[in-house]
Amino acid sequence: MTDTLTPTPDVYVVVAEVIHGSPVAPRLGDHLYCSAECAEHGVRELVSDLSNEEGGSGFVLPHEGRAIGCVVTRGGRMWSVQILARSELPTI
């Protein structure tokens, strides 16, 4: 007999979006994570990648129980990097 009341565990992804400056498509991190805590590594990794690729500076801070990142580039873009659960992603 299966337990139908147990919710399916959520999967977490890391997403970066431009919040200021010339727009580009959102960028997904390279991995899926089993928890928001594990996904913090992905936030740091994507902040570092964007900082290096676009020539800028980035930082990671805690916000409402999850790590969030910000990258400001020399080209004038500001990226927000956040952790989203699969259930929080928009459907197409």
All heavy atoms as an XYZ file, in Angstrom:
686
protein
N       0.844     -1.176      0.000
C       0.000      0.000      0.000
C       0.890      1.239      0.000
O       1.807      1.353      0.792
C      -0.886     -0.029      1.237
C      -1.867      1.089      1.296
S      -3.067      0.689      2.577
C      -3.283      2.265      3.260
N       0.607      2.164     -0.876
C       1.412      3.390     -0.939
C       0.785      4.473     -0.087
O      -0.427      4.515      0.114
C       1.529      3.892     -2.388
O       0.223      4.179     -2.869
C       2.218      2.868     -3.268
N       1.615      5.350      0.387
C       1.163      6.468      1.209
C       0.864      7.647      0.291
O       1.764      8.331     -0.179
C       2.253      6.823      2.229
C       1.809      7.927      3.178
O       0.648      8.368      3.080
O       2.628      8.326      4.014
N      -0.403      7.902      0.016
C      -0.778      8.972     -0.909
C      -0.781     10.345     -0.256
O      -0.943     11.342     -0.943
C      -2.166      8.703     -1.509
O      -3.110      8.601     -0.440
C      -2.159      7.439     -2.355
N      -0.595     10.411      1.045
C      -0.593     11.701      1.733
C       0.791     12.334      1.801
O       0.916     13.504      2.125
C      -1.154     11.551      3.150
C      -2.603     11.073      3.232
C      -3.019     10.911      4.692
C      -3.530     12.032      2.519
N       1.818     11.583      1.491
C       3.174     12.118      1.540
C       3.427     12.946      0.283
O       3.317     12.430     -0.833
C       4.212     10.984      1.618
O       3.914     10.189      2.759
C       5.621     11.535      1.720
N       3.730     14.244      0.447
C       3.969     15.058     -0.749
C       5.259     14.653     -1.461
O       6.193     14.163     -0.846
C       4.086     16.482     -0.197
C       4.452     16.308      1.237
C       3.892     14.981      1.676
N       5.267     14.851     -2.753
C       6.464     14.587     -3.540
C       7.514     15.627     -3.176
O       7.205     16.816     -3.100
C       6.144     14.694     -5.044
O       5.079     13.810     -5.324
C       7.341     14.366     -5.891
N       8.749     15.223     -2.926
C       9.779     16.201     -2.600
C       9.973     17.166     -3.762
O       9.860     16.785     -4.919
C      11.038     15.370     -2.368
C      10.659     13.954     -2.518
C       9.236     13.867     -2.945
N      10.232     18.413     -3.418
C      10.417     19.422     -4.450
C      11.859     19.432     -4.930
O      12.764     19.005     -4.230
C      10.047     20.806     -3.917
C       9.243     21.612     -4.926
O       9.338     21.319     -6.132
O       8.526     22.526     -4.508
N      12.046     19.896     -6.126
C      13.365     20.073     -6.719
C      13.621     21.571     -6.776
O      12.714     22.353     -7.041
C      13.390     19.470     -8.142
C      14.697     19.783     -8.838
C      13.152     17.976     -8.084
N      14.859     21.971     -6.523
C      15.214     23.393     -6.504
C      16.180     23.707     -7.639
O      17.060     22.910     -7.946
C      15.840     23.762     -5.160
C      14.858     23.646     -4.027
C      14.620     22.427     -3.415
C      14.143     24.759     -3.596
C      13.694     22.304     -2.390
C      13.214     24.642     -2.572
C      12.993     23.414     -1.981
O      12.071     23.303     -0.975
N      15.990     24.871     -8.241
C      16.865     25.349     -9.305
C      17.344     26.758     -8.938
O      16.745     27.431     -8.104
C      16.162     25.387    -10.684
C      15.787     24.002    -11.142
C      14.961     26.299    -10.667
N      18.415     27.169     -9.582
C      18.944     28.515     -9.393
C      18.714     29.270    -10.705
O      19.025     28.765    -11.786
C      20.447     28.477     -9.037
C      21.017     29.881     -8.921
C      20.646     27.712     -7.734
N      18.125     30.467    -10.586
C      17.764     31.259    -11.748
C      18.325     32.668    -11.590
O      18.211     33.274    -10.525
C      16.230     31.351    -11.907
C      15.850     32.191    -13.115
C      15.608     29.978    -11.986
N      18.914     33.193    -12.672
C      19.397     34.576    -12.693
C      18.580     35.357    -13.716
O      18.345     34.880    -14.820
C      20.882     34.624    -13.061
N      18.137     36.550    -13.308
C      17.371     37.418    -14.195
C      17.927     38.829    -14.130
O      18.316     39.300    -13.053
C      15.909     37.474    -13.771
C      15.179     36.154    -13.850
C      13.742     36.287    -13.384
O      13.521     36.269    -12.164
O      12.869     36.429    -14.259
N      17.929     39.516    -15.262
C      18.348     40.915    -15.290
C      17.215     41.745    -14.694
O      16.068     41.654    -15.137
C      18.661     41.375    -16.733
C      18.912     42.871    -16.776
C      19.859     40.622    -17.273
N      17.538     42.548    -13.682
C      16.534     43.406    -13.063
C      16.770     44.880    -13.376
O      15.938     45.720    -13.068
C      16.461     43.178    -11.539
C      17.802     43.422    -10.867
C      15.942     41.780    -11.248
C      17.763     43.376     -9.343
N      17.914     45.188    -13.993
C      18.202     46.555    -14.428
C      19.205     46.494    -15.574
O      20.146     45.730    -15.535
C      18.787     47.375    -13.267
C      19.118     48.783    -13.657
N      18.158     49.752    -13.818
C      20.301     49.363    -13.957
C      18.748     50.879    -14.181
N      20.044     50.674    -14.271
N      18.987     47.302    -16.595
C      19.892     47.327    -17.738
C      19.303     46.622    -18.930
O      18.133     46.224    -18.934
N      20.116     46.472    -19.961
C      19.628     45.854    -21.196
C      19.226     44.404    -20.933
O      19.987     43.622    -20.374
C      20.681     45.943    -22.299
O      21.898     45.398    -21.862
N      18.004     44.042    -21.323
C      17.495     42.708    -21.000
C      18.136     41.595    -21.825
O      18.524     41.806    -22.968
C      16.000     42.817    -21.322
C      15.884     43.936    -22.290
C      17.030     44.869    -22.024
N      18.269     40.461    -21.203
C      18.655     39.209    -21.851
C      17.799     38.111    -21.227
O      17.182     38.313    -20.186
C      20.169     38.882    -21.694
C      21.020     39.879    -22.437
C      20.568     38.803    -20.254
N      17.779     36.951    -21.847
C      16.985     35.834    -21.332
C      17.475     35.420    -19.952
O      18.671     35.493    -19.658
C      17.080     34.656    -22.291
N      16.559     34.984    -19.078
C      16.979     34.446    -17.777
C      17.949     33.293    -17.971
O      17.943     32.619    -18.997
C      15.680     33.958    -17.141
C      14.611     34.720    -17.838
C      15.114     34.944    -19.237
N      18.754     33.076    -16.978
C      19.770     32.020    -17.050
C      19.567     31.035    -15.900
O      19.451     31.438    -14.743
C      21.150     32.653    -16.964
C      22.244     31.657    -17.143
C      23.493     32.323    -17.573
N      24.621     31.450    -17.297
C      25.857     31.825    -17.367
N      26.154     33.065    -17.685
N      26.815     30.978    -17.125
N      19.554     29.754    -16.230
C      19.435     28.695    -15.224
C      20.810     28.236    -14.793
O      21.738     28.184    -15.609
C      18.679     27.500    -15.786
C      17.177     27.658    -15.964
C      16.615     26.436    -16.669
C      16.484     27.886    -14.642
N      20.911     27.860    -13.522
C      22.130     27.246    -13.045
C      22.300     25.871    -13.676
O      21.399     25.358    -14.349
N      23.441     25.250    -13.442
C      23.776     23.992    -14.106
C      23.219     22.737    -13.434
O      23.334     21.652    -13.995
C      25.302     23.853    -14.203
C      25.914     24.888    -15.127
O      25.221     25.329    -16.070
O      27.081     25.257    -14.907
N      22.645     22.861    -12.235
C      22.274     21.661    -11.488
C      20.865     21.764    -10.918
O      20.310     22.850    -10.788
C      23.250     21.424    -10.332
C      24.673     21.354    -10.761
N      25.209     20.271    -11.420
C      25.681     22.257    -10.656
C      26.480     20.493    -11.691
N      26.791     21.705    -11.241
N      20.320     20.628    -10.528
C      19.099     20.536     -9.737
C      19.516     20.186     -8.320
O      20.497     19.477     -8.109
C      18.178     19.451    -10.291
C      17.712     19.630    -11.729
C      16.907     18.415    -12.173
C      16.890     20.899    -11.870
N      18.753     20.669     -7.326
C      19.117     20.461     -5.925
C      17.942     19.878     -5.147
O      16.780     20.136     -5.468
C      19.541     21.791     -5.293
C      20.736     22.397     -5.975
C      20.592     23.315     -7.008
C      22.023     22.028     -5.617
C      21.691     23.858     -7.652
C      23.135     22.570     -6.252
C      22.953     23.483     -7.273
O      24.044     24.016     -7.912
N      18.267     19.135     -4.104
C      17.244     18.474     -3.290
C      16.673     19.394     -2.219
O      15.621     19.108     -1.652
C      17.805     17.211     -2.650
S      19.193     17.529     -1.533
N      17.347     20.499     -1.922
C      16.863     21.428     -0.901
C      17.380     22.831     -1.201
O      18.349     23.010     -1.952
C      17.348     21.001      0.492
O      18.751     21.182      0.591
N      16.726     23.818     -0.584
C      17.174     25.203     -0.744
C      18.578     25.381     -0.160
O      19.382     26.138     -0.701
C      16.188     26.152     -0.076
N      18.876     24.646      0.905
C      20.201     24.740      1.511
C      21.285     24.251      0.554
O      22.344     24.860      0.429
C      20.261     23.953      2.826
C      19.411     24.525      3.936
C      17.922     24.165      3.807
O      17.579     23.215      3.076
O      17.108     24.869      4.424
N      21.024     23.159     -0.138
C      21.992     22.641     -1.118
C      22.131     23.595     -2.301
O      23.212     23.735     -2.869
C      21.564     21.270     -1.622
S      21.709     19.961     -0.394
N      21.038     24.255     -2.668
C      21.052     25.163     -3.817
C      21.869     26.426     -3.557
O      22.219     27.132     -4.501
C      19.625     25.528     -4.205
N      22.194     26.713     -2.301
C      23.028     27.881     -2.001
C      24.364     27.809     -2.738
O      24.893     28.824     -3.179
C      23.249     28.018     -0.494
C      21.997     28.431      0.240
C      22.200     28.554      1.734
O      23.356     28.503      2.214
O      21.177     28.716      2.441
N      24.892     26.612     -2.884
C      26.137     26.429     -3.644
C      25.943     26.905     -5.085
O      26.806     27.551     -5.666
C      26.580     24.972     -3.617
C      27.739     24.683     -4.509
N      29.029     25.048     -4.196
C      27.787     24.100     -5.729
C      29.824     24.699     -5.199
N      29.096     24.118     -6.131
N      24.795     26.580     -5.672
C      24.494     26.990     -7.032
C      24.373     28.499     -7.185
O      24.741     29.058     -8.214
N      23.843     29.166     -6.151
C      23.753     30.630     -6.182
C      25.159     31.216     -6.243
O      25.456     32.076     -7.077
C      22.975     31.187     -4.965
C      23.084     32.699     -4.888
C      21.518     30.755     -5.018
N      26.037     30.742     -5.360
C      27.419     31.245     -5.344
C      28.121     30.986     -6.683
O      28.834     31.836     -7.207
C      28.203     30.615     -4.200
C      27.787     31.123     -2.845
C      28.646     30.518     -1.729
N      28.094     30.847     -0.437
C      27.112     30.170      0.164
N      26.587     29.113     -0.415
N      26.657     30.545      1.336
N      27.901     29.806     -7.240
C      28.519     29.427     -8.511
C      28.032     30.322     -9.659
O      28.831     30.821    -10.457
C      28.175     27.963     -8.798
C      28.914     27.352     -9.939
C      28.584     25.869    -10.030
O      27.463     25.527    -10.482
O      29.445     25.057     -9.642
N      26.714     30.563     -9.741
C      26.177     31.383    -10.822
C      26.571     32.850    -10.662
O      26.874     33.524    -11.646
C      24.656     31.225    -10.905
C      23.964     31.785    -12.143
C      24.636     31.357    -13.442
C      22.491     31.385    -12.149
N      26.623     33.344     -9.434
C      27.097     34.716     -9.192
C      28.541     34.847     -9.674
O      28.896     35.809    -10.361
C      26.961     35.102     -7.704
C      27.779     36.342     -7.368
C      25.496     35.324     -7.346
N      29.367     33.887     -9.355
C      30.761     33.914     -9.781
C      30.883     33.855    -11.297
O      31.645     34.614    -11.897
C      31.521     32.744     -9.139
O      32.845     32.707     -9.586
N      30.114     32.955    -11.921
C      30.157     32.826    -13.383
C      29.747     34.127    -14.071
O      30.417     34.584    -14.996
C      29.242     31.692    -13.859
C      29.744     30.314    -13.501
O      30.916     30.195    -13.041
O      28.968     29.337    -13.646
N      28.639     34.724    -13.634
C      28.177     35.968    -14.247
C      29.172     37.102    -14.027
O      29.420     37.899    -14.931
C      26.804     36.359    -13.688
C      25.624     35.510    -14.152
C      24.392     35.802    -13.310
C      25.341     35.740    -15.620
N      29.743     37.177    -12.835
C      30.739     38.217    -12.538
C      31.940     38.101    -13.464
O      32.424     39.103    -13.992
C      31.213     38.120    -11.087
O      30.163     38.366    -10.200
N      32.410     36.890    -13.680
C      33.569     36.666    -14.556
C      33.235     36.911    -16.023
O      34.000     37.545    -16.737
C      34.111     35.250    -14.378
C      34.758     35.047    -13.033
O      35.258     35.985    -12.426
N      34.732     33.829    -12.549
N      32.096     36.406    -16.465
C      31.722     36.514    -17.876
C      31.416     37.946    -18.299
O      31.732     38.347    -19.411
C      30.504     35.639    -18.170
C      30.796     34.161    -18.107
C      29.536     33.317    -18.134
O      28.447     33.844    -18.470
O      29.635     32.118    -17.805
N      30.769     38.698    -17.420
C      30.342     40.047    -17.793
C      31.219     41.136    -17.176
O      30.927     42.320    -17.336
C      28.878     40.265    -17.418
C      27.950     39.377    -18.212
C      26.562     39.954    -18.363
O      26.372     41.171    -18.148
O      25.659     39.186    -18.701
N      32.253     40.741    -16.475
C      33.155     41.721    -15.896
C      32.485     42.592    -14.860
O      32.247     43.774    -15.088
N      32.167     42.018    -13.734
C      31.485     42.782    -12.695
C      31.787     42.260    -11.318
O      32.732     41.494    -11.117
N      30.954     42.674    -10.384
C      31.090     42.256     -8.994
C      29.792     41.630     -8.530
O      28.714     42.027     -8.970
C      31.400     43.454     -8.093
O      32.633     44.009     -8.432
N      29.912     40.677     -7.631
C      28.719     40.024     -7.119
C      28.838     39.709     -5.649
O      29.933     39.699     -5.087
N      27.693     39.476     -5.029
C      27.659     39.085     -3.622
C      26.445     38.201     -3.382
O      25.508     38.183     -4.171
C      27.641     40.304     -2.701
C      26.489     41.246     -2.936
C      25.274     41.070     -2.281
C      26.612     42.308     -3.819
C      24.217     41.924     -2.497
C      25.559     43.175     -4.043
C      24.355     42.987     -3.378
N      26.491     37.464     -2.268
C      25.399     36.573     -1.860
C      25.048     36.903     -0.420
O      25.932     37.043      0.424
C      25.817     35.085     -1.986
C      24.720     34.167     -1.487
C      26.200     34.749     -3.422
N      23.743     37.023     -0.161
C      23.240     37.324      1.182
C      22.050     36.427      1.499
O      21.359     35.976      0.582
C      22.769     38.781      1.259
C      23.807     39.866      1.057
C      23.127     41.228      0.937
C      24.792     39.871      2.204
N      21.779     36.208      2.790
C      20.559     35.465      3.135
C      19.348     36.399      3.074
O      19.440     37.583      3.399
C      20.824     35.015      4.574
C      21.784     36.013      5.121
C      22.611     36.481      3.959
N      18.218     35.855      2.611
C      16.973     36.621      2.570
C      15.802     35.667      2.731
O      15.612     34.771      1.909
C      16.861     37.385      1.253
C      15.578     38.150      1.107
N      15.306     39.245      1.868
C      14.509     37.943      0.304
C      14.110     39.713      1.534
N      13.605     38.938      0.602
N      15.049     35.843      3.796
C      13.868     35.021      4.083
C      14.169     33.525      4.007
O      13.434     32.747      3.399
C      12.720     35.401      3.152
C      12.230     36.818      3.381
C      11.062     37.207      2.487
O      10.573     36.355      1.710
O      10.652     38.372      2.568
N      15.291     33.121      4.585
C      15.638     31.709      4.670
C      16.324     31.117      3.455
O      16.616     29.929      3.436
N      16.574     31.922      2.438
C      17.255     31.441      1.233
C      18.352     32.419      0.844
O      18.224     33.624      1.051
C      16.291     31.330      0.048
C      15.270     30.239      0.202
C      14.485     30.091     -1.069
N      13.415     29.111     -0.904
C      12.515     28.852     -1.810
N      12.544     29.476     -2.966
N      11.576     27.961     -1.595
N      19.393     31.877      0.246
C      20.466     32.739     -0.259
C      19.987     33.409     -1.541
O      19.317     32.782     -2.367
C      21.712     31.914     -0.546
N      20.311     34.684     -1.692
C      20.060     35.387     -2.951
C      21.366     36.046     -3.367
O      22.209     36.372     -2.533
C      18.940     36.436     -2.855
C      19.289     37.514     -1.826
C      17.607     35.790     -2.560
C      18.411     38.730     -1.895
N      21.547     36.221     -4.650
C      22.763     36.845     -5.150
C      22.434     38.056     -6.002
O      21.330     38.198     -6.523
N      23.409     38.922     -6.120
C      23.295     40.094     -6.969
C      24.618     40.255     -7.702
O      25.686     40.114     -7.104
C      22.990     41.329     -6.132
S      22.792     42.828     -7.116
N      24.532     40.556     -8.993
C      25.721     40.813     -9.800
C      25.510     42.139    -10.514
O      24.464     42.350    -11.136
C      25.962     39.692    -10.839
C      27.173     40.016    -11.709
C      26.132     38.344    -10.159
N      26.484     43.030    -10.400
C      26.467     44.301    -11.120
C      27.636     44.266    -12.088
O      28.774     44.049    -11.687
C      26.591     45.498    -10.155
C      26.583     46.809    -10.926
C      25.475     45.468     -9.116
N      27.339     44.474    -13.379
C      28.363     44.329    -14.408
C      28.847     45.687    -14.905
O      28.173     46.699    -14.750
C      27.825     43.526    -15.605
O      26.859     44.307    -16.299
C      27.216     42.214    -15.152
N      29.989     45.675    -15.537
C      30.540     46.902    -16.115
C      29.675     47.427    -17.250
O      29.682     48.607    -17.547
C      31.958     46.651    -16.623
C      32.926     46.440    -15.498
C      34.352     46.362    -16.011
N      35.214     46.037    -14.897
C      36.121     45.094    -14.912
N      36.332     44.385    -16.000
N      36.854     44.855    -13.844
N      28.910     46.529    -17.880
C      28.021     46.928    -18.964
C      26.720     47.551    -18.500
O      25.877     47.903    -19.312
N      26.531     47.672    -17.197
C      25.347     48.334    -16.663
C      24.186     47.430    -16.320
O      23.100     47.912    -16.011
N      24.402     46.126    -16.351
C      23.329     45.206    -15.966
C      23.414     44.895    -14.475
O      24.488     44.806    -13.908
C      23.452     43.887    -16.715
C      22.946     43.915    -18.097
C      22.828     42.483    -18.635
N      22.510     42.532    -20.029
C      23.301     42.085    -20.999
N      24.439     41.496    -20.702
N      22.940     42.190    -22.243
N      22.242     44.662    -13.896
C      22.167     44.141    -12.532
C      21.345     42.856    -12.599
O      20.230     42.847    -13.118
C      21.496     45.131    -11.583
C      21.449     44.631    -10.149
S      20.636     45.775     -9.017
C      21.820     47.094     -8.999
N      21.950     41.784    -12.120
C      21.320     40.467    -12.115
C      20.863     40.115    -10.700
O      21.585     40.351     -9.734
C      22.313     39.403    -12.543
C      22.748     39.428    -13.971
C      23.725     40.212    -14.518
C      22.267     38.605    -15.027
N      23.871     39.925    -15.853
C      22.990     38.943    -16.192
C      21.291     37.612    -15.100
C      22.767     38.315    -17.412
C      21.075     36.985    -16.319
C      21.804     37.340    -17.454
N      19.705     39.505    -10.597
C      19.227     38.902     -9.364
C      19.361     37.393     -9.533
O      18.911     36.837    -10.544
C      17.767     39.271     -9.130
O      17.221     38.504     -8.070
N      19.979     36.730     -8.568
C      20.174     35.278     -8.619
C      19.438     34.689     -7.419
O      19.717     35.052     -6.275
C      21.674     34.913     -8.571
C      21.855     33.404     -8.675
C      22.447     35.629     -9.676
N      18.494     33.795     -7.693
C      17.685     33.264     -6.603
C      17.416     31.783     -6.749
O      17.571     31.211     -7.829
C      16.377     34.033     -6.501
C      15.521     33.984     -7.743
C      14.292     34.853     -7.622
O      13.715     34.958     -6.546
N      13.887     35.469     -8.706
N      16.986     31.193     -5.656
C      16.628     29.780     -5.592
C      15.104     29.679     -5.740
O      14.378     30.368     -5.031
C      17.048     29.174     -4.239
C      18.559     29.262     -4.062
C      16.553     27.729     -4.115
C      19.010     28.999     -2.639
N      14.670     28.823     -6.648
C      13.242     28.591     -6.820
C      12.950     27.104     -6.759
O      13.680     26.293     -7.328
C      12.752     29.126     -8.164
C      12.819     30.636     -8.366
C      12.397     30.987     -9.788
C      11.955     31.358     -7.363
N      11.882     26.760     -6.066
C      11.402     25.379     -6.068
C      10.673     25.137     -7.376
O      10.157     26.069     -7.999
C      10.466     25.148     -4.890
N      10.643     23.897     -7.794
C       9.932     23.548     -9.026
C       8.511     24.089     -8.995
O       8.003     24.610     -9.988
C       9.923     22.041     -9.205
C       9.136     21.571    -10.415
C       8.988     20.088    -10.435
N       8.310     19.670     -9.201
C       8.242     18.437     -8.781
N       8.819     17.487     -9.447
N       7.612     18.137     -7.661
N       7.862     24.027     -7.849
C       6.476     24.499     -7.723
C       6.370     26.023     -7.834
O       5.279     26.547     -8.031
C       5.905     24.031     -6.396
O       6.673     24.530     -5.313
N       7.484     26.744     -7.734
C       7.474     28.201     -7.834
C       7.785     28.698     -9.253
O       7.672     29.891     -9.524
C       8.502     28.801     -6.876
C       8.198     28.529     -5.434
C       9.329     28.919     -4.497
O      10.515     28.831     -4.883
O       9.016     29.312     -3.364
N       8.162     27.789    -10.143
C       8.488     28.183    -11.518
C       7.205     28.466    -12.287
O       6.205     27.767    -12.117
C       9.277     27.075    -12.211
C      10.668     26.813    -11.691
C      11.246     25.565    -12.326
C      11.574     28.011    -11.954
N       7.244     29.473    -13.163
C       6.054     29.732    -13.982
C       5.840     28.600    -14.979
O       6.783     27.988    -15.451
C       6.395     31.039    -14.708
C       7.872     31.168    -14.635
C       8.321     30.392    -13.424
N       4.589     28.315    -15.264
C       4.276     27.289    -16.265
C       4.102     27.949    -17.613
O       3.681     29.102    -17.706
C       2.992     26.518    -15.885
O       1.929     27.450    -15.771
C       3.188     25.749    -14.593
N       4.440     27.212    -18.635
C       4.335     27.757    -19.992
C       3.138     27.144    -20.686
O       2.836     26.020    -20.575
C       5.623     27.473    -20.790
C       6.763     28.176    -20.114
C       5.485     27.900    -22.219
C       8.120     27.910    -20.732
